[in-house]
Amino acid sequence: MKKQQGFTLIELMIVIAIIAILVAIALPQYRNYTIRTKNAECLSVAAAPKLAVAEAAQALDGGLADVNADTAGYNGAATRYCTEIAVGEAGVLTMSSQDTGGVANYTLTPRQTNATEGGAVAIEWTCEGTADDLAWLPTACRGGGGS
């Protein structure tokens, strides 16, 4: 009697079907991950205007109400995945993603907490975001979490 060598056609088809199922699940998740990562660039770029707003609030004796684009003095440029970040009234930052495969819009809202012992202004930031799919937003901006 001859020994079987190799795999039968049915065994190969089962392996291919299993791989196809795994790919069908993984590809949409990977796409969401890449879009979310590109959209998160706006939050990274927002570090400079956050500092400008905090410094302006400190210079204005801790008053976030008087902080705007002029008093913050921030003139940011667009990056590959983030449009220009705008400083609005009361230090609110607005930005949108671009060229990511899924547009997301963000608003970072400052909230002043009590001044520290040295008199420095303490500011907490709240991120709110909108997108066609919530999976495209960074975790901090999905439910109004802090950043």
Summary of the structure (lengths in Angstrom):
residues: 147
radius of gyration: 23.9
end to end distance: 70.5
largest distance: 93.8
contacts: 406
relative contact order: 0.15
helix: 44%
strand: 20%
